[in-house]
Amino acid sequence: MKSIPASCIARVLAIVACILAVTLLGMGRKDLTNKQIITVDKPGLLVIERNLHARHGPAIVVRQSWVTIDLGGHAIVCEKQPGIVIAPGVRGVTIRNGMIISPSVGIDGSAAEMVSVQDVALERPVQAGIVLGAGAQVRGVRVWQGAGNGIVVGSRSVVSETTVLACAGVGIATGAGSVVDRVVAGNNGDAGVSIGRGSAIVDSVAMSNIGPGVVASYACVVRTVTAKSNATDGIVADDGSIIEQCAAGDNGGDGVRIGAGSMVRGLSARSNTGRGLVVGAQSRASDVTETNNGTP
């Protein structure tokens, strides 16, 4: 009996491997029609066991409070609608561990409260990556190359350990009384981070944004933040705010501009096209280093 050449065996095995790979890929995706949208109307845990592809509607609609959706490391791809929609008035939804690609909003819960999004990546969202109501918790999220805003959350929210890059609008925007912690916002088409009245941003970086690196409303705290190479100002804060231990360098406008009745404690402002530090009436500044900045 004539033996089969090793080269032929290798080719056959390669072909079989390719066929198997294609088959497994097909098995790993669930195409959804309008009638097959996953509607969550009971509290509890929903675990997604394969990639979802929604051609016309959203992939998942949540109508019930106190739901956890574990994407299981899988991807949701939508062609026309948001990836996940959370109905108005729903509370206590958690979404975690996966990827969403949508030509609309990745996760739309603008009228939902106390929504938590953890360890989710959102690629090329057209309108926004994530839009959530009050009391949101966003942690370990990555948004990039969006045609709108990256992440928008309501009042009393927390955004932490999150990266938003190359979105056409604001990278991260919060309502009043919120906390932004350990984020990176870069190359966005508007401000890197915008925080509402009485909010705080700490231990974060805002760089190479078309708008200011950080925009803070009335009575905010900006602490240990680096604002670098933004096209306009590095950090802009309204009246009654506090800037502590920050750095602003190589920005196209002023390094830091802060309103009346504010305080600056510890600032390094270097090589900004405008002034290093501009303070409003009745404001105080200490431990400030200004080097190689422009003139008024």
One Martini backbone bead per residue (centre of mass of N, CA, C, O) as a GRO file, in nm:
protein
  296
    1MET     BB    1   0.096   0.038   0.024
    2LYS     BB    2   0.068   0.361  -0.039
    3SER     BB    3   0.186   0.642   0.086
    4ILE     BB    4   0.115   0.948   0.222
    5PRO     BB    5   0.214   1.243   0.190
    6ALA     BB    6   0.282   1.486   0.416
    7SER     BB    7   0.187   1.732   0.247
    8CYS     BB    8  -0.106   1.632   0.206
    9ILE     BB    9  -0.186   1.610   0.498
   10ALA     BB   10  -0.143   1.909   0.566
   11ARG     BB   11  -0.354   2.022   0.367
   12VAL     BB   12  -0.601   1.875   0.477
   13LEU     BB   13  -0.582   1.986   0.765
   14ALA     BB   14  -0.608   2.284   0.682
   15ILE     BB   15  -0.889   2.262   0.555
   16VAL     BB   16  -1.036   2.152   0.802
   17ALA     BB   17  -0.970   2.393   0.985
   18CYS     BB   18  -1.120   2.606   0.819
   19ILE     BB   19  -1.401   2.480   0.828
   20LEU     BB   20  -1.422   2.479   1.137
   21ALA     BB   21  -1.390   2.783   1.181
   22VAL     BB   22  -1.639   2.873   1.018
   23THR     BB   23  -1.847   2.707   1.173
   24LEU     BB   24  -1.795   2.829   1.456
   25LEU     BB   25  -1.860   3.119   1.378
   26GLY     BB   26  -2.155   3.065   1.298
   27MET     BB   27  -2.235   2.943   1.581
   28GLY     BB   28  -2.142   3.221   1.742
   29ARG     BB   29  -2.400   3.347   1.593
   30LYS     BB   30  -2.692   3.561   1.637
   31ASP     BB   31  -2.959   3.628   1.443
   32LEU     BB   32  -3.181   3.914   1.453
   33THR     BB   33  -3.498   3.987   1.452
   34ASN     BB   34  -3.759   4.169   1.551
   35LYS     BB   35  -3.887   3.905   1.699
   36GLN     BB   36  -3.583   3.843   1.848
   37ILE     BB   37  -3.573   4.030   2.060
   38ILE     BB   38  -3.440   4.082   2.369
   39THR     BB   39  -3.663   4.064   2.645
   40VAL     BB   40  -3.657   4.213   2.968
   41ASP     BB   41  -3.920   4.122   3.232
   42LYS     BB   42  -3.717   4.009   3.456
   43PRO     BB   43  -3.556   3.953   3.722
   44GLY     BB   44  -3.197   3.907   3.702
   45LEU     BB   45  -3.003   3.676   3.508
   46LEU     BB   46  -2.824   3.738   3.196
   47VAL     BB   47  -2.664   3.513   2.968
   48ILE     BB   48  -2.448   3.543   2.707
   49GLU     BB   49  -2.345   3.277   2.460
   50ARG     BB   50  -2.331   3.482   2.209
   51ASN     BB   51  -2.326   3.646   1.941
   52LEU     BB   52  -2.493   3.949   1.827
   53HIS     BB   53  -2.719   4.022   1.535
   54ALA     BB   54  -2.873   4.330   1.451
   55ARG     BB   55  -3.048   4.455   1.173
   56HIS     BB   56  -3.299   4.656   1.297
   57GLY     BB   57  -3.276   4.635   1.598
   58PRO     BB   58  -3.225   4.580   1.897
   59ALA     BB   59  -3.096   4.331   2.095
   60ILE     BB   60  -3.173   4.474   2.382
   61VAL     BB   61  -3.457   4.493   2.613
   62VAL     BB   62  -3.524   4.677   2.912
   63ARG     BB   63  -3.824   4.651   3.149
   64GLN     BB   64  -3.662   4.574   3.414
   65SER     BB   65  -3.565   4.570   3.722
   66TRP     BB   66  -3.300   4.415   3.848
   67VAL     BB   67  -3.065   4.361   3.622
   68THR     BB   68  -2.832   4.120   3.476
   69ILE     BB   69  -2.587   4.156   3.208
   70ASP     BB   70  -2.393   3.897   3.065
   71LEU     BB   71  -2.185   3.885   2.781
   72GLY     BB   72  -1.938   3.678   2.799
   73GLY     BB   73  -1.736   3.827   2.586
   74HIS     BB   74  -1.929   3.932   2.380
   75ALA     BB   75  -2.096   4.053   2.084
   76ILE     BB   76  -2.268   4.348   1.969
   77VAL     BB   77  -2.438   4.388   1.650
   78CYS     BB   78  -2.560   4.681   1.493
   79GLU     BB   79  -2.720   4.845   1.208
   80LYS     BB   80  -2.953   5.076   1.344
   81GLN     BB   81  -2.949   5.034   1.656
   82PRO     BB   82  -2.921   4.996   1.960
   83GLY     BB   83  -2.792   4.757   2.154
   84ILE     BB   84  -2.906   4.880   2.436
   85VAL     BB   85  -3.227   4.913   2.600
   86ILE     BB   86  -3.355   5.129   2.857
   87ALA     BB   87  -3.622   5.192   3.012
   88PRO     BB   88  -3.810   5.406   3.152
   89GLY     BB   89  -3.768   5.382   3.512
   90VAL     BB   90  -3.543   5.200   3.530
   91ARG     BB   91  -3.359   5.000   3.773
   92GLY     BB   92  -3.069   4.829   3.847
   93VAL     BB   93  -2.872   4.792   3.600
   94THR     BB   94  -2.641   4.543   3.467
   95ILE     BB   95  -2.349   4.573   3.251
   96ARG     BB   96  -2.117   4.312   3.125
   97ASN     BB   97  -1.868   4.179   2.947
   98GLY     BB   98  -1.809   4.340   2.644
   99MET     BB   99  -1.933   4.422   2.310
  100ILE     BB  100  -2.026   4.727   2.115
  101ILE     BB  101  -2.181   4.774   1.789
  102SER     BB  102  -2.308   5.098   1.674
  103PRO     BB  103  -2.495   5.350   1.481
  104SER     BB  104  -2.577   5.461   1.755
  105VAL     BB  105  -2.630   5.353   2.065
  106GLY     BB  106  -2.499   5.139   2.269
  107ILE     BB  107  -2.624   5.260   2.552
  108ASP     BB  108  -2.976   5.324   2.632
  109GLY     BB  109  -3.043   5.514   2.957
  110SER     BB  110  -3.154   5.818   3.001
  111ALA     BB  111  -3.428   5.723   3.192
  112ALA     BB  112  -3.244   5.571   3.378
  113GLU     BB  113  -3.144   5.424   3.696
  114MET     BB  114  -2.880   5.282   3.837
  115VAL     BB  115  -2.660   5.218   3.622
  116SER     BB  116  -2.430   4.951   3.529
  117VAL     BB  117  -2.101   4.965   3.370
  118GLN     BB  118  -1.878   4.683   3.292
  119ASP     BB  119  -1.642   4.593   3.090
  120VAL     BB  120  -1.692   4.777   2.818
  121ALA     BB  121  -1.692   4.793   2.464
  122LEU     BB  122  -1.699   5.076   2.223
  123GLU     BB  123  -1.749   5.090   1.867
  124ARG     BB  124  -1.839   5.337   1.661
  125PRO     BB  125  -2.044   5.536   1.766
  126VAL     BB  126  -2.263   5.775   1.644
  127GLN     BB  127  -2.403   5.921   1.890
  128ALA     BB  128  -2.321   5.718   2.139
  129GLY     BB  129  -2.204   5.511   2.370
  130ILE     BB  130  -2.323   5.635   2.653
  131VAL     BB  131  -2.661   5.672   2.807
  132LEU     BB  132  -2.738   5.802   3.134
  133GLY     BB  133  -2.869   5.849   3.423
  134ALA     BB  134  -2.900   5.861   3.736
  135GLY     BB  135  -2.665   5.688   3.928
  136ALA     BB  136  -2.427   5.603   3.770
  137GLN     BB  137  -2.198   5.323   3.674
  138VAL     BB  138  -1.863   5.354   3.536
  139ARG     BB  139  -1.641   5.071   3.456
  140GLY     BB  140  -1.405   4.972   3.240
  141VAL     BB  141  -1.436   5.159   2.985
  142ARG     BB  142  -1.444   5.162   2.612
  143VAL     BB  143  -1.417   5.443   2.383
  144TRP     BB  144  -1.417   5.462   2.012
  145GLN     BB  145  -1.480   5.636   1.730
  146GLY     BB  146  -1.700   5.849   1.765
  147ALA     BB  147  -1.962   6.073   1.633
  148GLY     BB  148  -1.995   6.159   1.931
  149ASN     BB  149  -2.035   6.099   2.233
  150GLY     BB  150  -1.917   5.890   2.467
  151ILE     BB  151  -2.011   5.982   2.778
  152VAL     BB  152  -2.340   6.003   2.943
  153VAL     BB  153  -2.435   6.134   3.263
  154GLY     BB  154  -2.592   6.189   3.536
  155SER     BB  155  -2.651   6.250   3.836
  156ARG     BB  156  -2.469   6.094   4.076
  157SER     BB  157  -2.210   5.988   3.930
  158VAL     BB  158  -1.969   5.727   3.815
  159VAL     BB  159  -1.639   5.752   3.661
  160SER     BB  160  -1.409   5.475   3.602
  161GLU     BB  161  -1.153   5.336   3.449
  162THR     BB  162  -1.165   5.516   3.172
  163THR     BB  163  -1.178   5.525   2.800
  164VAL     BB  164  -1.172   5.811   2.564
  165LEU     BB  165  -1.147   5.801   2.201
  166ALA     BB  166  -1.211   5.969   1.915
  167CYS     BB  167  -1.449   6.164   1.956
  168ALA     BB  168  -1.654   6.421   1.828
  169GLY     BB  169  -1.717   6.495   2.108
  170VAL     BB  170  -1.751   6.441   2.419
  171GLY     BB  171  -1.611   6.223   2.616
  172ILE     BB  172  -1.708   6.325   2.918
  173ALA     BB  173  -2.039   6.357   3.077
  174THR     BB  174  -2.183   6.522   3.363
  175GLY     BB  175  -2.361   6.569   3.621
  176ALA     BB  176  -2.436   6.652   3.917
  177GLY     BB  177  -2.252   6.518   4.175
  178SER     BB  178  -1.993   6.392   4.048
  179VAL     BB  179  -1.746   6.128   3.956
  180VAL     BB  180  -1.406   6.138   3.826
  181ASP     BB  181  -1.188   5.842   3.789
  182ARG     BB  182  -0.935   5.737   3.620
  183VAL     BB  183  -0.911   5.888   3.333
  184VAL     BB  184  -0.914   5.890   2.963
  185ALA     BB  185  -0.907   6.185   2.738
  186GLY     BB  186  -0.870   6.163   2.375
  187ASN     BB  187  -0.915   6.306   2.068
  188ASN     BB  188  -1.151   6.494   2.091
  189GLY     BB  189  -1.391   6.730   1.948
  190ASP     BB  190  -1.401   6.830   2.237
  191ALA     BB  191  -1.414   6.785   2.535
  192GLY     BB  192  -1.291   6.559   2.740
  193VAL     BB  193  -1.415   6.683   3.020
  194SER     BB  194  -1.751   6.722   3.172
  195ILE     BB  195  -1.864   6.878   3.472
  196GLY     BB  196  -2.084   6.928   3.706
  197ARG     BB  197  -2.214   7.058   3.961
  198GLY     BB  198  -2.031   6.954   4.233
  199SER     BB  199  -1.787   6.810   4.114
  200ALA     BB  200  -1.531   6.550   4.037
  201ILE     BB  201  -1.177   6.529   3.938
  202VAL     BB  202  -0.941   6.247   3.938
  203ASP     BB  203  -0.666   6.101   3.827
  204SER     BB  204  -0.634   6.243   3.529
  205VAL     BB  205  -0.652   6.253   3.155
  206ALA     BB  206  -0.626   6.535   2.913
  207MET     BB  207  -0.568   6.492   2.556
  208SER     BB  208  -0.589   6.619   2.240
  209ASN     BB  209  -0.823   6.814   2.234
  210ILE     BB  210  -1.022   7.048   2.081
  211GLY     BB  211  -1.097   7.118   2.340
  212PRO     BB  212  -1.089   7.119   2.645
  213GLY     BB  213  -0.986   6.906   2.874
  214VAL     BB  214  -1.141   7.065   3.118
  215VAL     BB  215  -1.485   7.108   3.237
  216ALA     BB  216  -1.602   7.307   3.512
  217SER     BB  217  -1.828   7.385   3.713
  218TYR     BB  218  -1.970   7.479   3.984
  219ALA     BB  219  -1.810   7.378   4.258
  220CYS     BB  220  -1.539   7.224   4.189
  221VAL     BB  221  -1.307   6.943   4.164
  222VAL     BB  222  -0.950   6.949   4.070
  223ARG     BB  223  -0.743   6.654   4.093
  224THR     BB  224  -0.476   6.527   3.966
  225VAL     BB  225  -0.449   6.670   3.672
  226THR     BB  226  -0.386   6.623   3.319
  227ALA     BB  227  -0.335   6.888   3.072
  228LYS     BB  228  -0.259   6.808   2.725
  229SER     BB  229  -0.256   6.926   2.405
  230ASN     BB  230  -0.480   7.119   2.375
  231ALA     BB  231  -0.630   7.347   2.160
  232THR     BB  232  -0.696   7.493   2.414
  233ASP     BB  233  -0.763   7.466   2.713
  234GLY     BB  234  -0.696   7.277   2.982
  235ILE     BB  235  -0.851   7.430   3.235
  236VAL     BB  236  -1.202   7.488   3.322
  237ALA     BB  237  -1.343   7.687   3.591
  238ASP     BB  238  -1.572   7.783   3.792
  239ASP     BB  239  -1.701   7.911   4.043
  240GLY     BB  240  -1.588   7.781   4.347
  241SER     BB  241  -1.327   7.631   4.284
  242ILE     BB  242  -1.081   7.351   4.283
  243ILE     BB  243  -0.722   7.337   4.240
  244GLU     BB  244  -0.515   7.033   4.263
  245GLN     BB  245  -0.233   6.908   4.162
  246CYS     BB  246  -0.173   7.022   3.865
  247ALA     BB  247  -0.134   6.990   3.497
  248ALA     BB  248  -0.039   7.233   3.228
  249GLY     BB  249   0.047   7.153   2.881
  250ASP     BB  250   0.060   7.250   2.552
  251ASN     BB  251  -0.164   7.450   2.510
  252GLY     BB  252  -0.356   7.669   2.299
  253GLY     BB  253  -0.412   7.816   2.559
  254ASP     BB  254  -0.470   7.811   2.861
  255GLY     BB  255  -0.398   7.627   3.122
  256VAL     BB  256  -0.570   7.797   3.352
  257ARG     BB  257  -0.923   7.862   3.427
  258ILE     BB  258  -1.073   8.058   3.693
  259GLY     BB  259  -1.304   8.167   3.890
  260ALA     BB  260  -1.460   8.306   4.130
  261GLY     BB  261  -1.384   8.210   4.448
  262SER     BB  262  -1.117   8.049   4.421
  263MET     BB  263  -0.871   7.763   4.417
  264VAL     BB  264  -0.508   7.724   4.409
  265ARG     BB  265  -0.316   7.409   4.473
  266GLY     BB  266  -0.100   7.327   4.280
  267LEU     BB  267   0.086   7.420   3.982
  268SER     BB  268   0.172   7.322   3.642
  269ALA     BB  269   0.263   7.568   3.387
  270ARG     BB  270   0.353   7.474   3.046
  271SER     BB  271   0.375   7.579   2.726
  272ASN     BB  272   0.151   7.780   2.673
  273THR     BB  273   0.008   7.997   2.458
  274GLY     BB  274  -0.097   8.121   2.688
  275ARG     BB  275  -0.157   8.132   2.996
  276GLY     BB  276  -0.109   7.963   3.279
  277LEU     BB  277  -0.287   8.162   3.481
  278VAL     BB  278  -0.642   8.230   3.545
  279VAL     BB  279  -0.811   8.449   3.771
  280GLY     BB  280  -1.056   8.544   3.961
  281ALA     BB  281  -1.220   8.703   4.178
  282GLN     BB  282  -1.126   8.620   4.495
  283SER     BB  283  -0.876   8.450   4.442
  284ARG     BB  284  -0.647   8.173   4.509
  285ALA     BB  285  -0.280   8.117   4.501
  286SER     BB  286  -0.056   7.826   4.531
  287ASP     BB  287   0.203   7.664   4.423
  288VAL     BB  288   0.306   7.807   4.141
  289THR     BB  289   0.416   7.706   3.806
  290GLU     BB  290   0.551   7.922   3.543
  291THR     BB  291   0.645   7.813   3.202
  292ASN     BB  292   0.663   7.921   2.883
  293ASN     BB  293   0.441   8.119   2.839
  294GLY     BB  294   0.237   8.326   2.726
  295THR     BB  295   0.066   8.619   2.643
  296PRO     BB  296  -0.213   8.830   2.648
   0.00000   0.00000   0.00000
